[in-house]
Amino acid sequence: LARFFEDAKETLAADPAAHPSLKALASQQIEAVLIAYAAEARAEDLCEVRVACGALPGALDMWVLRLAQNRWGNPPGLIGRGSLLCGGGPPQSSEVLRTRLSSLATSSIAARL
């Protein structure tokens, strides 16, 4: 379910029509993920993720719902719920992180010589 939560967060951050308070939270870095499972998700499940601003500052509350019975007979309903705790500003791009890690490795090697 963590993947569903992260995908929903990224979708909100990129959606120009998203509610401003949801978009502001979704544009922050993920600091923690809390998940409570109610049922098992299957590969072919048709699911929906619902998102709301959480009661705690910086929290996005999320619910994952199965929309239709799957081929194993699992009924529609709640699969899991939880929160993404967000903060610390916008995430850095992978290119910035790669450059920073590369320079750290280079300086670490130079320090050993």
Secondary structure, 3 states (H helix, E strand, C coil): CHHHHHHHHHHHHHCCCCCHHHHHHHCCEEEEEEEEECCCCCCCCCEEEEEEECCCCCEEEEEEEECCCCCCCCCCEEEEEEEEEEECCCCCCHHHHHHHHHHHHHHHHHHHC
